[in-house]
């Protein structure tokens, strides 16, 4: 194996280890914050941080984003399955991108999978997701969310930016997924 190939493989493994560690760290932070909220803020209790704008508000979400499927008894099981499936698939995407040293794509998938797994842990163990970040804009309250949701949204935005502004990089990743050979420009 040539030195260039060895360096590329070594670099890819280093990136992989970093993003696996980062994913575990983000999931741990999410679960830690939720534990602190549950232990220190009563259910449906609000602590104002910026009065009339930002508060910590402990609530339970048995649905997905915007409480979709919250009123369905089977919804939490369906959402748990979706969270687990998406989390695993996206984590595999992160591994593939990391092994090839694609740092930004790896970061996007790391954030996405961390968000999916963070909320999956809640759905699996509690049968609901602990939400606590509340923003009010006059009489409108934005849907209450948590750290895992932030990870998923930031990962999604990053992935969209990569697709739009670094399309060649994303195309290279896409070709890796489907084993499409890229023709060398001679």
N, C-alpha and C positions, 0 to 999 in steps of 0.2 A: 504494500500500500504506500503510495507516495506521501511525502510530507504535507503537501497541500490538502490531500484527501483526509489524512489523519487530523490535520488542524481543523478542517471543516467539520468532521464528525465530532471531534472533541468540543469544538465551539457549540455545536448543536446539542450535545449532551449537557453542557454547562447551562445553556439557555433553557433546556427542558427542566433541569433540576431547579433552576431559579423560578420558573413559572409554576411548577408543582408546589414549591414552598410558598410562593405568593398566593396561590389559590387556597392552600390550607390556612394561611394567615388571614386572608380576607373572610373566609367562612368562620374562623375562630373569632375574629373581631365582631362579625355580625351576631353570632350567638352570644358573645359576652355582653354586647350592648343590649340585646333583647332580655338577657337575664337581669341586668341592672334595672331596666325599665320595669319588668314584671315584679321585681323585689322592692322597688322604691316608689312606684307610681301606681296608685289604685286603678283598677279597670275603669275606663271612661273618665279618669281624672286628668286635668290639664294643668301644666306648669308653663306659664308664660315666660318666654325668653325675650321676645320683642313684642310687647303688648299690642294686640290687634293684628299682628302679622305672622309671627313664628312662635310655635309652642311645642312642647312635648305632650303628646296626648296618647295615652295607652289604650289601644283598642285591639280587637281580634277580627281578622279577616278570614272567613271560611271560603272565600272565592279567590279569584285571581285579580289582575289589575282592574281597578274600578269596581271591585266586588263582583265581577262576572261569575256566575254560577253559585253565588253565596247562598241563594235560596233553595238550592237543590241538595237533598240529602246525599246523593251520590257524587256531588261535585268535588268534594275534597279528595275522594279516591281517584277520580279522573284527573284532577289537577296534580295530585301526587305522582301519578304515573307519567304524566306529561313532563313534569319537572325533572323526574329521574331520567327519563329517556333523553330529553333535550340536554340535560346536564352531562350525561355520559357521552352523547354524540359530540357535543361541543368540546368536551374535555379531550376526546380522541383527536378532534381537529387541532386543538392546542398542542397535543403531543406531536402530531405530524408537522405542524408549522415550526415548533420549537426544534425538532430534530434537524430541520433544514436551516436553522438560524434566522427564521423570519420573525424578528422580534416584535414588530408592531402588530402583526396578525396574531402572534402568540398572546400578546397582551390583551387584545380585544377578546379573544376566545377565553382567556383566563378570567377576565372580568365577567363575561357572560356565564361561564360555567359556575363561577363562585356565587353569583347571584341566584342561579337556578338551584344549586345545592344548598345554599343558605336558607332559602324558603322551603325547600324540600324537607330539610331537617325538622322545621316547625310543623309542616303538614303531616309528616310521618309520626312524630312524637306527640304532638299536641292536637292534631286534627284542625288546626287553624294557624294562621301566620300572625305573629306579633308585629303590629305597625305602631309607629310612635312619632313620626315627623309630620307636623301639621302646619300648613301655610294658609292664611286667610287673606283674601283680597276683597276688602269691604264685606259684602254679604256672601261672597263666594268662598267656599272652602275647597282648596285643591284636594284630590283624593290623598288620604293619609298613607304614608309609605315608610320604608325602613332602609337600612344600610345595604341589604342584599339587592333591593330594588335599584338603588343608586349604582351599584356595581353593574347590574344588567343594563341599565340605561346608558351609562358611560361606555360600556363595552359595545353596545349597539351603535352608538354615535361614532365611536372610533372605527368600527367596521365599515359603516357607511362612508366615512371620510376616506378610508383606505380604498374602498371600491371606486369612489369618485375621483380622488386626487392621486392615487397610486395604483391605478387599474392594472398596470403591468405586474406589479407585485402580487395583487390578488389573483390575476390570471395565472401566474406561475403556481400559486397555491392550488387553485382550482384544477390545473393540469396535473398536479401531484395526486390529488384525490382520485382522479379518474385515469391515472397512468397514461395521460396523453403525452406523446413525445413532442417536444418543442423542436422545431427545425432550427439548426444553427444558421445564422446569417454569415455566409462566407464572403 
